[in-house]
């Protein structure tokens, strides 16, 4: 993660923690002591989250792992607390306004004028103490008669506590199953994709597609070995690893990637870079994956038996490192009668691929959104396909959810997968 991205992440996460303090602490109690305790707890969780984000790059693996588990699990809970509280804002506002209206009416009904006191019974007026705090908000003087203010205060606090408990229960209820989903084995997805130019000799070609394994402090050699066994069991003609294999250097994660040397297929294993390879020392990793038996396709193409071409391009993040994608170079000199399948980490690269006559693009990167409703953010960021088979400028694009996760070890609505793509002749 670059310094700019980390700074932006800290600002966003910090603002979110402040929002949680207002909704979960300030609005639910009138005790200054409890509010201070809540403030320090959320400040500690914010510090833990920041430590988890930076620890994967700056700290030894054992220390990073110790920070990553609690930090990233809390980040998942934090995300869903924000989502649920945001959804509840409008209904809570409506109920709050109804309570305010009821308190005004009730106060007026109870505010019956008392008989005038005798002159000898009159006392000096008591000074007005000012607005009383109600669920974290002050009641403007005179807006609610005294007879209804206490009732309004208690009901507002009860409403705030109900909202907080609902958000907490929903967040835990989503993150618990999401942890099991993310840490479990990827699902196997199978899909048949017809290609108009695919010759009979290539009909039925089987491509095992895997992306976004994200080896790092929370994913090690054991998970890699299980994914390798799963892929080898598919009896694929070729294996395509479309980026974001790692989150760390070869020195840190070489042992975690080592089981990849056992990948087996008839035509070999091919690899293209993802954005996280560039954050992790891409040149070393290109050499390492080649040593493990994978062939990096760096803006280049290979001709496969049966009349099919396979091309691969670097990730768009590579432009920052002087190593960007070049579809034109990858397709240079090819026989236009042969269909070409392009491996590109990000679905957004499909626009360029379609302009160059690519027949099918296989991608990853999006994680299918990983934690619903984050797929809406992925779509808004410009990715034309978030998960599964779609079409970009008339060209089919298939996007796998990925076999791992990034950040929180949580997946909701987007289970991890390895996909077996079966190419068929059209018609």
C-alpha positions in Angstrom: 0.0 0.0 0.0 1.4 3.4 -1.0 1.8 6.2 1.5 -1.0 8.2 -0.2 -3.4 5.2 -0.1 -2.5 4.5 3.5 -3.2 8.1 4.4 -6.5 8.1 2.7 -7.4 4.8 4.4 -6.6 6.2 7.8 -8.7 9.3 7.1 -11.7 7.2 6.0 -11.4 4.6 8.8 -10.9 7.4 11.4 -14.0 9.2 10.3 -15.9 5.9 10.5 -14.7 5.3 14.0 -15.8 8.8 15.1 -19.2 8.1 13.6 -19.4 4.9 15.6 -18.6 6.8 18.7 -21.4 9.2 18.2 -24.0 6.5 17.4 -22.8 3.7 19.7 -21.5 5.6 22.7 -22.5 9.3 22.8 -26.1 8.7 21.8 -26.6 5.7 24.1 -25.4 7.1 27.4 -25.4 10.4 29.3 -22.5 9.3 31.6 -19.3 11.4 30.9 -17.2 8.5 32.3 -18.8 5.9 30.0 -18.4 8.2 27.0 -14.7 8.6 27.7 -14.3 4.8 28.1 -16.1 4.3 24.8 -13.9 6.9 23.1 -10.7 5.2 24.3 -11.9 1.7 23.2 -12.7 3.0 19.7 -9.4 4.8 19.5 -7.6 1.6 20.4 -9.5 -0.3 17.7 -8.6 2.4 15.2 -5.0 2.1 16.1 -5.2 -1.7 15.8 -6.7 -1.4 12.4 -4.0 1.0 11.2 -1.4 -1.4 12.6 -2.9 -4.3 10.7 -3.0 -2.3 7.4 0.7 -1.2 7.6 2.0 -4.3 9.5 1.9 -6.6 6.5 4.6 -4.4 4.8 6.7 -3.0 7.6 6.8 -5.7 10.3 8.2 -9.2 10.6 5.7 -11.9 9.5 5.1 -13.2 13.1 4.3 -9.7 14.4 2.2 -8.8 11.4 0.2 -12.0 11.7 -0.5 -11.3 15.4 -1.8 -7.8 14.5 -3.6 -8.9 11.4 -6.0 -11.3 12.9 -7.7 -9.0 15.4 -7.2 -5.9 13.3 -8.8 -7.3 10.1 -11.6 -9.1 11.9 -12.5 -5.9 13.6 -12.3 -4.1 10.2 -15.0 -6.6 9.0 -17.2 -5.9 12.0 -16.6 -2.1 11.6 -17.7 -2.2 8.0 -21.0 -3.9 8.7 -21.6 -1.6 11.7 -21.3 1.3 9.4 -23.5 -0.3 6.7 -26.3 -1.2 9.2 -26.2 2.1 11.0 -26.4 4.0 7.7 -29.5 1.9 6.7 -31.1 2.7 10.1 -30.4 6.4 10.0 -33.7 7.4 8.2 -36.1 5.1 10.2 -34.4 6.2 13.5 -34.8 9.9 12.4 -38.5 9.3 11.7 -39.1 7.7 15.1 -37.1 10.4 16.8 -39.2 13.1 15.3 -42.4 11.2 16.3 -41.1 11.0 19.9 -40.3 14.7 19.9 -43.8 15.5 18.6 -45.4 13.2 21.3 -43.3 14.8 24.0 -44.5 18.3 23.0 -48.1 17.3 23.0 -47.8 15.4 26.3 -46.0 18.3 27.9 -48.7 20.8 26.9 -51.4 18.5 28.3 -49.7 18.3 31.7 -48.7 22.0 31.9 -51.9 23.1 33.7 -51.6 26.6 35.2 -51.4 26.4 39.0 -53.5 28.7 41.2 -51.7 32.0 41.9 -49.6 31.9 45.1 -50.2 34.3 47.8 -47.7 37.1 47.9 -46.3 35.7 51.2 -45.7 32.3 49.5 -43.8 33.5 46.5 -40.1 32.8 46.2 -37.4 34.0 43.9 -37.4 32.3 40.5 -34.9 29.4 40.0 -32.3 30.1 37.3 -32.8 28.2 34.0 -30.1 25.5 33.9 -30.1 25.6 30.1 -30.8 22.8 27.6 -30.7 19.2 28.9 -28.8 16.6 26.9 -31.2 14.1 25.2 -29.5 11.0 23.7 -26.4 13.0 22.9 -28.4 16.0 21.6 -29.5 19.1 23.5 -33.2 20.0 23.8 -33.5 23.7 22.8 -35.0 25.8 25.7 -38.8 25.9 25.4 -39.0 23.4 22.5 -40.4 20.7 24.8 -42.3 21.7 28.1 -40.6 20.4 31.3 -43.3 17.9 31.8 -42.3 16.0 28.6 -38.5 16.6 28.6 -37.6 13.7 30.9 -39.9 11.3 29.0 -38.4 12.4 25.7 -34.9 12.0 27.0 -35.4 8.5 28.2 -37.1 7.5 25.0 -34.4 9.0 22.8 -31.8 7.0 24.7 -33.8 3.9 24.5 -34.1 4.4 20.7 -30.4 5.0 20.4 -29.7 1.8 22.3 -32.1 -0.2 20.2 -30.4 1.0 17.0 -26.9 0.2 18.5 -27.9 -3.3 19.6 -29.5 -4.0 16.2 -26.4 -2.9 14.4 -24.2 -4.9 16.6 -26.2 -8.1 16.3 -26.4 -7.7 12.5 -22.7 -7.0 12.1 -21.7 -10.1 14.2 -24.4 -12.2 12.5 -22.9 -11.3 9.1 -19.2 -11.5 10.0 -19.4 -14.9 11.7 -20.6 -16.9 8.7 -18.4 -14.6 6.5 -15.3 -15.7 8.4 -16.2 -19.4 7.7 -16.8 -18.7 4.1 -13.6 -16.8 3.5 -11.4 -19.2 5.4 -13.0 -22.3 3.9 -12.2 -24.0 0.6 -13.1 -22.2 -2.6 -16.2 -23.3 -4.4 -15.8 -24.9 -7.8 -17.6 -23.1 -10.5 -18.0 -24.5 -14.0 -19.0 -22.5 -17.1 -19.1 -23.2 -20.8 -18.3 -20.3 -23.1 -18.8 -20.6 -26.9 -16.3 -18.8 -29.2 -17.4 -18.1 -32.8 -13.9 -18.7 -34.2 -13.0 -21.7 -32.1 -12.0 -24.6 -34.4 -13.1 -28.2 -33.8 -9.6 -29.1 -32.7 -9.9 -26.8 -29.7 -13.5 -27.6 -28.8 -13.7 -28.6 -25.1 -10.4 -27.0 -24.0 -10.5 -26.8 -20.2 -9.0 -23.8 -18.4 -8.6 -23.8 -14.7 -8.9 -20.2 -13.7 -7.7 -18.9 -10.3 -7.0 -15.4 -9.1 -6.5 -13.3 -5.9 -5.1 -16.0 -3.6 -3.5 -13.1 -1.7 -0.8 -15.1 0.2 0.1 -13.0 3.3 -0.1 -13.0 7.1 -3.5 -14.7 7.1 -3.0 -17.1 4.1 0.0 -19.5 4.1 1.4 -22.7 2.6 -1.4 -24.9 3.9 -4.1 -23.0 2.0 -1.9 -22.9 -1.1 -1.5 -26.7 -1.0 -5.3 -27.2 -0.7 -5.9 -24.9 -3.7 -3.2 -26.8 -5.7 -4.9 -30.1 -4.9 -8.3 -28.7 -5.9 -6.9 -27.4 -9.3 -5.0 -30.6 -10.0 -8.2 -32.6 -9.5 -9.9 -30.8 -12.4 -7.7 -32.4 -15.0 -7.5 -29.1 -16.9 -5.7 -28.5 -20.2 -4.1 -25.4 -18.9 -4.1 -23.3 -15.7 -4.4 -19.5 -15.7 -3.3 -17.6 -12.6 -4.5 -14.1 -13.2 -2.8 -12.0 -10.6 -2.8 -10.9 -6.9 -1.0 -14.0 -5.9 0.8 -12.4 -3.0 0.9 -9.5 -0.4 4.5 -9.4 0.5 8.0 -10.1 -0.7 9.6 -13.3 -1.9 11.7 -13.4 1.3 8.5 -13.3 3.4 6.2 -15.5 1.3 8.4 -17.7 -0.8 7.6 -20.7 1.4 3.8 -19.9 1.3 4.0 -20.0 -2.5 6.2 -23.1 -2.7 3.3 -25.6 -3.2 2.4 -24.0 -6.5 5.3 -26.0 -8.0 3.0 -29.0 -7.9 0.4 -27.6 -10.3 -0.2 -30.0 -13.2 -2.0 -29.6 -16.5 -1.5 -30.8 -20.1 -0.4 -27.5 -21.6 1.1 -25.8 -18.5 0.4 -23.0 -16.1 0.4 -19.3 -17.1 0.6 -16.2 -15.0 -0.1 -12.5 -15.3 0.6 -9.8 -12.8 -2.0 -8.2 -10.6 -1.8 -4.8 -8.8 -0.6 -6.4 -5.6 2.4 -7.9 -7.3 3.6 -4.4 -8.0 3.2 -3.5 -4.3 5.2 -6.6 -3.4 8.3 -6.5 -5.6 7.0 -7.6 -9.0 10.3 -8.3 -10.6 11.3 -10.8 -7.9 7.9 -12.5 -8.1 8.1 -12.8 -11.9 11.3 -14.7 -11.4 9.9 -16.7 -8.5 6.7 -17.9 -10.3 8.9 -18.9 -13.3 11.1 -20.9 -10.9 7.9 -22.6 -9.6 7.0 -23.8 -13.2 4.5 -21.1 -14.2 5.1 -19.1 -17.4 4.6 -15.4 -17.0 2.9 -13.8 -20.0 4.2 -10.3 -20.0 2.4 -8.6 -22.9 2.9 -11.7 -25.0 1.1 -14.6 -26.6 1.5 -18.3 -27.1 0.0 -20.5 -29.8 -1.7 -23.6 -28.3 -2.4 -26.8 -30.1 -5.8 -27.1 -31.8 -5.8 -23.6 -33.3 -6.2 -21.5 -30.1 -4.0 -18.5 -29.0 -3.5 -17.5 -25.3 -2.2 -14.0 -24.5 -1.5 -12.2 -21.3 -1.0 -8.6 -20.4 0.5 -6.8 -17.3 -1.9 -5.2 -14.9 -2.8 -1.5 -15.3 -1.0 -0.7 -12.0 2.2 -1.5 -13.8 2.1 1.8 -15.6 3.2 3.5 -12.4 6.2 1.2 -12.3 7.1 1.5 -16.0 5.6 -2.0 -16.7 2.1 -1.3 -18.0 -0.1 -3.5 -20.2 0.3 -3.5 -24.0 -2.4 -5.5 -25.8 -1.1 -4.5 -29.2 2.3 -6.0 -28.4 0.7 -9.1 -27.0 -1.3 -9.7 -30.2 1.4 -8.6 -32.7 1.8 -10.9 -35.7 -1.0 -13.3 -34.8 -3.2 -15.1 -37.3 -6.5 -13.3 -37.1 -8.3 -16.5 -38.0 -7.3 -18.1 -34.7 -9.4 -17.1 -31.6 -7.4 -15.6 -28.8 -8.1 -15.7 -25.0 -6.6 -12.9 -23.0 -5.5 -13.1 -19.4 -5.8 -9.7 -17.7 -6.1 -9.1 -14.0 -8.7 -6.3 -14.0 -12.0 -6.5 -15.9 -11.6 -2.8 -16.9 -8.8 -3.9 -19.3 -11.6 -5.4 -21.4 -12.3 -2.2 -23.2 -8.8 -2.1 -24.7 -9.0 -5.9 -25.4 -12.3 -5.6 -27.3 -10.8 -2.9 -29.6 -8.1 -5.3 -30.6 -10.4 -8.1 -31.5 -9.9 -10.4 -28.5 -12.4 -13.2 -28.4 -12.6 -13.8 -24.6 -11.0 -12.1 -21.5 -10.5 -13.9 -18.2 -10.0 -11.7 -15.1 -10.1 -11.5 -11.3 -9.4 -8.5 -9.1 -12.9 -7.6 -7.9 -13.4 -10.5 -5.4 -17.0 -10.3 -6.5 -17.2 -7.4 -4.1 -16.1 -9.8 -1.2 -18.4 -8.1 1.4 -21.8 -7.2 0.1 -22.8 -4.4 -0.7 -19.2 -3.5 -1.5 -19.8 -4.8 -5.1 -21.6 -1.5 -5.7 -18.4 0.4 -4.9 -16.5 -2.0 -7.2 -18.9 -1.3 -10.0 -18.8 2.5 -9.4 -15.0 2.4 -9.6 -15.3 1.5 -13.3 -15.1 -2.3 -13.4 -17.5 -3.3 -16.1 -18.1 -6.9 -14.7 -17.9 -7.7 -11.0 -18.5 -11.4 -11.0 -19.2 -14.2 -13.5 -19.8 -13.9 -17.2 -20.5 -10.6 -18.7 -20.0 -8.7 -22.0 -17.9 -5.6 -22.7 -18.1 -3.9 -26.0 -19.4 -7.1 -27.6 -16.7 -9.3 -26.1 -17.4 -11.9 -23.4 -15.6 -11.4 -20.1 -15.5 -13.9 -17.3 -14.5 -12.7 -13.8 -13.7 -15.1 -11.0 -14.4 -14.1 -7.3 -10.9 -15.2 -6.5 -9.7 -18.0 -4.2 -8.6 -15.8 -1.3 -9.5 -12.5 0.3 -7.9 -9.2 1.0 -8.1 -7.3 4.3 -10.9 -8.7 6.5 -11.0 -12.5 6.3 -14.7 -12.2 5.6 -16.8 -12.9 2.5 -20.5 -12.2 2.4 -22.4 -12.8 -0.8 -19.3 -13.5 -2.8 -17.8 -16.9 -1.9 -14.2 -17.7 -3.0 -14.0 -19.8 -6.1 -11.8 -21.6 -8.6 -13.5 -21.7 -12.1 -13.2 -24.4 -14.7 -13.8 -22.7 -18.1 -14.9 -25.0 -20.9 -14.4 -23.5 -24.4 -16.9 -24.7 -27.0 -17.4 -24.0 -30.7 -20.4 -21.8 -31.4 -23.4 -23.2 -33.1 
